[in-house]
Amino acid sequence: MDWQGPISSVWRVRSRLVDPVQGLVNWREMAACRDTDPDLFFPNGIGMASQVQSDRAKAVCHGCLVVDRCLSFALTSGQDEGIWGGLTPEERQQSRRSLGQPQSASGPTHSVPVSQSA
């Protein structure tokens, strides 16, 4: 019997959120930005237009349930570009300084945006 009630729907969603190897919820699947154009989080240019774009990206982060995990990922993996965890590269650099971390972690400098990852 193939029951398609609410529990079945929840199970399908949960099974997509759980990492089959680690058995943990994939924070990227819960991110508020998962369906947002990733370009929003990588402002280009200078001046007011770039600031407005950064503010729009930060507004998405502000309502995110996993903003802390996103910021932790950015800090530990060396994301030197884009808005991650609601912070700009400059703000993350200040955060690294206050935590006593190197100015640029040894990880990659650019990663696939959350909304494009599987």
C-alpha positions in Angstrom: 0.0 0.0 0.0 1.5 3.3 -1.1 0.2 5.9 1.4 0.7 9.5 0.4 -0.4 11.2 3.6 1.4 14.0 5.6 3.9 11.6 7.3 5.0 10.2 3.9 5.6 13.8 2.7 7.6 14.7 5.8 9.7 11.5 5.4 10.5 12.4 1.8 11.7 15.9 2.8 13.6 14.6 5.8 15.4 12.0 3.8 16.6 14.7 1.4 17.9 16.8 4.3 19.9 14.0 5.9 23.4 13.3 4.7 23.4 9.5 4.1 27.1 9.2 5.1 27.2 11.3 8.3 23.5 11.0 9.2 23.4 14.7 9.9 21.1 17.4 8.5 22.7 19.2 5.6 22.6 22.8 6.7 22.7 24.0 3.1 19.3 22.4 2.4 17.9 24.5 5.3 19.5 27.8 4.2 17.3 30.7 3.4 19.3 31.4 0.3 18.9 28.0 -1.2 16.4 29.3 -3.8 18.0 32.7 -4.3 20.1 33.8 -7.2 23.7 33.2 -6.0 24.9 36.3 -7.8 23.2 38.3 -5.1 25.8 37.1 -2.6 28.8 38.1 -4.7 28.4 41.9 -5.2 30.6 43.3 -7.9 31.6 46.8 -8.5 32.1 49.6 -5.9 30.1 52.3 -4.3 26.4 52.5 -3.6 25.2 49.8 -6.0 27.6 47.2 -4.3 26.4 48.3 -0.9 22.8 48.0 -1.8 23.4 44.5 -3.2 25.3 43.5 0.0 22.5 44.8 2.2 19.9 42.8 0.2 22.1 39.6 0.6 22.4 40.3 4.3 18.7 40.7 4.6 18.3 37.1 3.3 20.8 35.9 5.9 19.1 37.8 8.7 16.1 35.5 8.4 18.1 32.3 8.0 17.9 29.5 10.6 21.4 28.2 9.7 23.3 31.5 9.5 25.7 30.5 12.2 26.6 27.2 10.4 27.1 29.2 7.2 29.4 31.7 8.9 31.4 28.8 10.5 31.8 27.1 7.1 33.0 30.4 5.6 35.5 31.0 8.4 36.9 27.4 8.5 37.1 26.9 4.7 38.6 30.3 3.9 35.8 31.9 1.8 37.4 35.2 0.8 34.6 36.3 -1.5 30.9 36.9 -1.2 28.4 37.2 1.6 28.5 34.2 3.9 26.7 34.0 7.3 25.5 37.6 6.9 29.1 39.0 6.7 31.1 40.5 3.9 34.7 39.4 3.3 36.0 42.4 5.3 33.7 41.6 8.2 34.8 38.0 8.2 38.4 39.1 8.2 37.7 41.2 11.3 36.0 38.2 12.9 39.0 36.0 12.1 41.2 38.6 13.8 39.0 38.7 16.9 39.1 34.9 17.0 42.9 34.8 16.6 42.7 33.0 13.2 44.9 33.7 10.3 43.7 36.5 8.0 43.0 34.0 5.2 42.4 30.3 5.9 44.2 27.8 3.7 41.0 26.6 2.1 39.5 27.5 -1.2 38.9 31.1 -1.9 35.6 30.5 -3.8 33.0 27.8 -3.4 29.8 26.8 -5.1 27.1 29.1 -3.6 24.7 27.3 -1.3 21.8 27.7 -3.7 23.7 25.8 -6.4 25.0 22.9 -4.3 23.3 19.6 -4.0 
